[in-house]
Amino acid sequence: MLSEQVYACLRDAIMRGDYAPGEALKPQDLAREQGVSLAVVREALVRVVGDGLADRLHNRGFAVPALTDRCRQEITEARRTVEPAVLRTSVERGDVDWEARVRAAHHRLARTPASAPEEGTYSCDTWSEAHRVFHRTLLEGCGNSVLLETFDRMWTASELARRWSAHRAPGRDGADEHRRLEEAALARDADGAAALLVQHLTPTDPS
């Protein structure tokens, strides 16, 4: 399906940083570049907006979200408010299959290099996907599809901000934080896991 192909190309281009924060996404230009109709491009753009990877501007078309300090803070605040509560529920409700998935997701994340010379230190696609799967798997025990869809949208915005960010918390040991999260979740320490997640999400740059 043409719109699916254009959507995938556009989504990947935004995540790679091919477009600068706030840059306009012009349907006419995209249609010409992709060799498709305006209708196909607009359908793809609507889906990208739904992912949180573009904004629909009143009477001004579409644009990549502008990365501001306020935007970054709002993403972090949203994740710190929602995810620890969902994790607490997940730990309380998750079954043995969920435990196995958490362990497998953490193992894959721990064994995946966070950097790739050809992609840039903080934009390795394989690590980013393993990172997403680990965080989502931690929450999947909650059994609530609405909460998981909320996570998916927040994660996309957070990942885009992470890739655009030029600064990182010095001396931060993300691997150890992920290990402690896994241990607390599998120990069924709901309060402890939630507290660790709040700490994990506290730095200015979404993690």
Secondary structure, DSSP 4 states (H G I P E B T S, - for coil): -HHHHHHHHHHHHHHHT-S-TT-EE-HHHHHHHHT--HHHHHHHHHHHHHTTSSEEETTTEEEPPP--HHHHHHHHHHHHHHHHHHHHHHHHH--HHHHHHHHHHHHHHHHS-S-BTTTBTT--HHHHHHHHHHHHHHHHTT--HHHHHHHHHHHHHHHHHHHH-----TT--HHHHHHHHHHHHHTT-HHHHHHHHHHHT-SSS--
